[in-house]
Amino acid sequence: MGIGLKYQGSFQTIGIKYPSENPLSELWSRIDQLGSSAFLHNSIRKLTSDEEFEKLIEYSSLRIRQGVQFREASSGSRQLTSPLTLYYSYLNLTRAILALKTSCIPSKGHGLKLVESNSLLQCAAKTGEGTFQEYLKTLGVDLQNNTTFSLQYVLSHIVEFTNDKAIDRMLVIPPCAISIYVDAEIDGPVLLRFPPALKEFRNDWSIEFPHLKGICSLASEGNVLLVNQEFTNDNSYYEISKFCSDHLLPSLTIQEIPTWYLLRNIDDKKVLPRTAYYFIASFILGSLVRYQPESLQDAMDVNSEINWLIRRFISYSERFYPQLMLCWLYGKQIYF
């Protein structure tokens, strides 16, 4: 039995840390560095013939540089145009890293098609053949074509929106991204504490979080799961960190408290990687800029809450989407 003392710290695993007074600037500077063919030659393990490898380097470095330049173009733009240039920035970055990870040039299709609506939040994207589907398959997610995701739906899955009651109220639907507090005693149990707002947690936890079934069990009371694995040796802090990294979603900034995240499985759609929701939302907004700017009129009104919501999403996507892409490329957590 444990002595009741709690572990201190976040249990975050940090692969690479780039200290900076301006994390956004440092992040995009590292993306810019990645666009150098010389840097890629020295950083990416060659998995193909020399000729094919050179084609991949040329393809990826060009698209990363394009991604950086699209992002630079968006910095002087407003909401009526910036979502389009930012989406193309993310698209180019995704294609470049997809090529480096798979040693294959992605197809030219986006993998998504705009579904228009009179309501901004009901505008949607429908899946098809192209980059988005190829990206998901690389991560082991097999998503059927013609699956539709509304802007409202994908924004409810943005982890960085978690616990913001103003956003929950605007989106109306229940939040699908939730925070978890990891409560761990030295030589004692490890508990995952879920938000009290999940009223049906004790009945629904194994359905909403199926990957925890078998490795966790329901505690005697409250919205709490007990981790079945024992952590009782000198490496317990490391082992708890590994458990969190393997089964939960980390904060994308370095923190001191053990708050982690999960996406709820609340409908017949598969839970996607957290990057996918950023990608879909950016595609929808970028496509509306290009094909249906009338849908963005409400978002242009500085007195409307939707204006604040879209600006907040754009800010988060610019800050965290490229970070998530770098984590995927290098296979470790990278912090700025």
Disulfide bonds with the S-S distance in Angstrom:
none
